[in-house]
Amino acid sequence: MTDFKVIDHAWLHKLWNTLNEQHPLAPGPERFDYDSDMDEECIKLCDALNCIPGIKTYESCCGHGTSPFSIWMTAESIEALYVIARCVDTRYGGPYQGDWTLKVEDTDTQDMPVIFHLHSPIVTPPNGGAGRYDLPTICNQADTIALHIHDTLKMMAQSPP
């Protein structure tokens, strides 16, 4: 039986080289090509996710106050999910009123059999609002996760494995 390794050091070294040599750590204007009908609230977090080498977002929805904030993505490797997992973990990502979840989902397709779904917790508005989500709080959490992703990538780029 082999010991479980939290992250593959060869992958971490490759990520460090990629971030230092060619990959921008923060998106610029018109950095990513999104549909014109994309929810504006999702752009900052999608930009941050797409800055992670090996992650590609392909669908998102802010929830519009009636369902969770959600982003669906693909990952080239399990290691590519490391930054996301760390940044949504309440131990590292910050104080959230509930846990954001990164789930593996089956798509029933051959070309993309597995996707990853990042979604917000259920946060009700301070004044109640049965059946509603506190969209401003959830969007603030999404923006905080985006900042943590950029900070984590910068830290990884500055610290060789």
N, C-alpha and C positions, 0 to 999 in steps of 0.2 A: 504494500500500500504506500502511495506517495503522499507527501505532505501537500495540503491545499495551499496554493499561493494566491494571495489577494489579487495580484496583478502580475502579468508576465513581464519581466524586466526587459526582454528583447523588444516587446511591443512598446514599452515605455520609452526605451532608448530611440526607437523609430519615431515615436510621437514627438519626442523632444527635438530630434533633428528636423522633422517636418515643420514644427512650429517655429524653429529658429531660422530655417532656410527659406521657406517659401509661403507659409500659410499665414495670412493676416489674422490677428487676434480679435479684431473688432470689425464689424461690417462698415463699409462706407456707403455713401449714397448710391442707390441702384445696385448694391452689391449682389443681391439675390433676386432672381426672377420669379415673382409671385403673380398669381391671378389678380386681376383688377378688383374682383369681388371679395378678396381676402379680408377677414375681420382685422381692422387696424390694431386692435388690442393684442393680437397674436404675433405681430411682426417682430417685436423686440426679442421675444423668446425664441421664435423660429430662426431669426438671424443668429442668435447665440448657439442654438443647437446645430445649425448648419456650419458654424465655425469649427465644430469638433470634427477632426479628420475621421472619416468613415461613417458619419451620420448624415442622412438626407431626409429632411421632412417632406411630406407630400400632401398632407391634409391637416387642417386645423379649424377650430371653432372656439370662440370665446364663451359660448354657452348662452349668451344674451339674457342672463339672469334666470334661465329656466332649466339649464342642465350644466354639467361640469365643463370647465375650460379644458379643451382636449387638443392634443397634437399627436398625429400618427407619423411614424418615421421608420426607415430601414436602417440597419447597422451592418457594416461590412464584417464586424467581428464582435464578440462579446466584450473584448477589451474597450472597444469604442464607446460602450455604454458606461464605462467606469466614471467618467466626469459627470454624467447625468445622475447616476445613482448616488454619487457623493453629494451633489448639489441639491438634491431633493430630500436627502436624509436630514431629519431635524437635528441630528448631532452636529452636522457641518454646515448646513444651508441656511439656518436661521430660524427664528421663531415663527412658526406657522400655526394657524388655528385648527389645524388638522393636517394629516399627511397627504402630500401629493403622491401619486402612485405611478410607477412605471410597470406596465403589464406586457406580457407576451401574448399575442393573439394569433389565432389561426385564421387564414384568409380563404381557405378552400380553393386556392389557385396554385398552379404549378410554377408560374413565373415568379411569384412572390409568396411562398407558402406561410411565412411568419413575418409579422410586423410588430412594432413596439408602440404602445399607446401610453403617453404621458397625460395624466389628467388630474385636475384639482380635486380637493375634498369638497364635501358639502358644507358650505358656510352660509348660514341664514343671516338675513339682514338684522341689524341691531334691534329694529322695532318689530320683529316677528316676520311677517310676510310669508305666510304658509305657501309652500310650493315654489318659492323664489330663492335664488342664490344672491349673496351679497357680491355683486359683480365688481364694484370698486375694490373691495378687499382682495378678491381673487386675482384681479388684474395687477394689483400691487404685489401680490405674492409671485405672480409670473414674472414681473419685472425684476424682483429680487433674485429669483432663480437665474434669470438671464445675467445679472451682474455677477452672481457667484460663478457661473460658468466661465465668463470672461476672466474673472480673477483667478480661477483655478487653472485655466489655460496659460495665463501669464506666468503664474507661479511654476507650472510644469516646464514652461519654455526657459525660465531663468535657472532652474535647478536640474542639472544633468543627473540621470539615474545612476 
